[in-house]
Amino acid sequence: MKKQQGINDEKKVSFIATVALFAAASSAHAFEPRVSVGAVAGMTGLGADVSWRFHERVAVTGRYTDGLSYSTDFNEDDVNYDADFDLKASSVKLDYFPFAGSFFLSAGIMMPDIEANVTGTPRDGASVYEFNNQSYSAAEIGSVVGSATLTDGVQPYLGLGWRSSHESGFSFFSEFGVVATDVDVSLSTTRNLESVNPSLQQDIRAEEQSLKDDIDKLPVFPVAVLGVAYTF
């Protein structure tokens, strides 16, 4: 009887061990690497997005957006500037899913190109410009034209979002992040009088610096996107 009981106990132990090994093996192979391909729309335009989730908690994502333009105006001292912005950006980043689900934190690099063509005219229809506390006739120098770059080149990027790239099929995703700015301003007059007037040239450079200082108050540019993707 005791011998039979021992045999039964051995069978129970063997069965439990087999179940435990099977469960461990199933858990180890529960996650399958997946690729998601999507279309995005956001603050830097429309584009495409590809993400490879090679681990349940880690994915690498590449994105390109383009085609967004908008116009705005702003005042600097006694000059009114009209700005026409064109925006595009590409990025490569690592996404970390802390809970192995849909929420992720993101870090990487972005190659933004956010630049505006600007045209300046005297404020409120005045007949003079004021640069660096010096007055210049609008009839003499014409308009002030140039460019204002908000961010360009390779910049660090941080973000967070939601993406169901661990599940096959169609899904929506969203992301919000920030990219560092790198402001640059370049101005000239339509009649190019600064080339023969050193004082005007110096005052135009001071106007550039004043505009740059105002824009530089925003150390990062916000980037928000929404998209739809298919995960294979």
C-alpha positions in Angstrom: 0.0 0.0 0.0 2.8 2.3 0.9 4.6 1.4 -2.3 1.5 2.3 -4.3 1.2 5.6 -2.5 4.8 6.4 -3.3 4.2 5.7 -7.0 1.2 8.0 -7.0 3.2 10.8 -5.3 5.9 10.4 -7.9 3.3 10.7 -10.7 1.8 13.8 -9.1 5.2 15.4 -8.8 6.0 14.5 -12.4 2.7 15.9 -13.6 3.2 19.2 -11.7 6.7 19.6 -13.1 5.5 18.9 -16.6 2.7 21.5 -16.3 5.2 24.0 -14.8 7.7 23.5 -17.6 4.9 23.8 -20.2 3.6 27.0 -18.6 7.1 28.5 -18.5 7.8 27.6 -22.1 4.4 29.1 -23.2 5.2 32.3 -21.2 8.6 32.5 -22.8 7.2 32.3 -26.3 4.0 34.4 -25.6 5.4 37.5 -27.4 6.0 37.6 -31.1 8.0 40.5 -32.8 5.6 42.5 -34.9 5.8 45.3 -37.5 3.3 48.1 -37.8 2.9 50.3 -40.8 0.8 53.4 -40.5 -0.3 56.8 -41.8 0.1 59.9 -39.6 -1.2 63.5 -39.4 0.2 66.0 -37.0 1.8 69.4 -36.3 4.5 68.8 -38.9 2.3 67.5 -41.7 1.1 64.3 -43.2 3.3 61.2 -43.6 4.1 57.6 -42.9 5.2 55.6 -39.9 6.9 52.2 -39.5 7.5 50.6 -36.1 9.2 47.3 -35.3 8.3 45.9 -31.8 11.0 43.4 -31.4 10.4 42.9 -27.7 7.3 43.1 -25.6 8.7 46.3 -24.0 10.8 47.8 -26.7 10.3 49.0 -30.3 12.1 51.1 -32.8 10.1 53.6 -34.9 10.8 55.7 -38.0 8.6 58.5 -39.3 8.4 61.2 -42.0 5.9 64.0 -42.3 5.6 66.9 -44.7 3.2 69.3 -46.4 2.0 71.5 -43.6 2.1 75.3 -44.1 0.5 78.1 -42.1 0.7 81.9 -41.9 0.9 84.2 -38.9 2.0 87.7 -38.0 3.7 89.3 -35.1 5.1 92.6 -34.0 8.7 93.5 -33.1 9.0 97.1 -31.8 7.5 99.3 -34.6 7.6 96.6 -37.3 4.9 94.2 -38.3 6.1 90.9 -39.6 4.1 88.4 -41.8 5.5 84.9 -41.6 4.7 82.0 -43.9 5.8 78.7 -42.2 6.6 75.4 -43.9 7.0 72.4 -41.7 8.4 68.9 -42.2 10.2 66.4 -40.1 11.7 62.9 -40.0 12.6 60.9 -36.8 14.1 57.7 -35.5 13.4 56.8 -31.9 13.2 54.0 -29.4 9.9 53.3 -27.7 9.8 51.8 -24.3 6.5 50.1 -23.1 6.9 49.9 -19.3 3.8 47.8 -18.8 4.2 45.7 -22.0 0.9 47.1 -23.3 0.0 50.1 -25.4 1.5 53.0 -23.4 5.1 54.0 -24.3 7.8 56.5 -23.5 9.9 57.6 -26.4 13.4 59.0 -26.9 15.4 59.6 -30.1 16.4 62.1 -32.7 14.4 64.2 -35.0 15.4 66.0 -38.2 12.9 68.9 -38.3 12.8 71.7 -40.9 10.5 74.4 -39.5 11.2 77.7 -41.3 9.3 80.8 -42.3 9.7 83.4 -45.0 9.1 86.8 -43.3 8.1 90.2 -44.6 8.3 93.3 -42.4 6.4 96.6 -42.9 6.1 99.6 -40.6 3.5 99.1 -37.9 0.1 100.7 -38.2 0.9 102.2 -41.6 3.7 104.4 -40.4 6.2 105.8 -42.8 9.3 104.9 -40.9 11.0 101.8 -39.5 12.7 101.7 -36.2 15.7 99.3 -35.9 17.9 99.4 -32.8 16.3 102.7 -31.7 17.2 104.3 -35.1 14.6 105.5 -37.5 14.7 104.8 -41.3 12.3 105.9 -44.0 10.1 103.2 -45.5 10.2 104.9 -48.9 14.0 104.7 -48.8 14.6 101.1 -47.8 11.4 99.4 -49.0 10.3 96.3 -47.1 12.3 94.1 -44.8 12.4 90.4 -45.9 14.2 87.3 -44.7 13.8 84.0 -43.0 13.2 82.7 -39.5 14.2 79.2 -38.7 12.6 77.7 -35.5 14.4 74.4 -35.6 16.6 72.6 -38.1 19.2 69.8 -38.4 19.4 66.9 -35.9 17.7 67.6 -32.6 16.9 65.4 -29.5 13.3 64.3 -29.1 11.3 63.1 -26.1 7.7 61.9 -26.1 5.0 59.6 -24.9 2.0 57.9 -26.5 -0.3 54.9 -27.0 0.2 52.2 -29.7 -1.2 48.7 -29.8 1.7 47.3 -31.7 1.7 44.1 -29.6 -1.6 43.0 -31.3 -2.2 42.2 -34.9 -4.7 44.1 -37.0 -5.8 47.7 -37.5 -5.5 50.2 -34.6 -5.2 53.9 -33.9 -2.2 55.5 -32.2 -1.3 58.8 -30.8 1.9 60.6 -29.6 2.9 63.8 -28.0 6.5 65.0 -27.7 8.9 67.9 -27.8 11.9 68.6 -30.0 14.6 71.1 -29.1 14.6 74.4 -31.0 17.6 76.0 -32.8 16.5 79.5 -33.8 18.1 81.5 -36.6 17.0 84.8 -38.2 18.2 86.4 -41.3 16.9 89.8 -42.6 17.7 92.3 -45.4 15.9 95.2 -47.1 14.4 94.9 -50.6 16.6 97.8 -51.8 19.7 96.3 -50.2 20.7 99.7 -48.8 22.5 98.0 -45.9 25.3 97.0 -48.3 26.3 100.7 -48.7 25.1 101.9 -45.2 27.2 100.3 -42.4 24.9 101.9 -39.7 21.8 100.4 -41.3 23.6 97.0 -41.6 24.5 97.1 -37.9 20.9 98.0 -36.9 19.5 95.2 -39.1 21.8 92.7 -37.3 20.5 94.1 -34.0 16.9 93.5 -35.3 17.8 89.9 -36.2 19.1 89.4 -32.6 16.0 90.9 -31.1 13.7 88.6 -33.1 15.9 85.6 -32.2 15.8 86.4 -28.5 12.0 86.6 -28.6 11.6 83.3 -30.5 14.2 81.6 -28.3 12.0 82.0 -25.3 10.4 78.7 -26.4 13.2 76.2 -25.8 11.2 73.3 -27.4 8.7 72.9 -30.2 5.7 70.6 -29.4 5.0 67.7 -31.7 1.6 65.9 -31.7 0.5 63.2 -34.1 -2.5 60.9 -34.6 -2.4 57.9 -36.9 -3.9 54.6 -38.0 -1.7 51.5 -38.4 -1.9 47.9 -39.4 0.2 45.5 -37.3 1.4 42.3 -38.9 
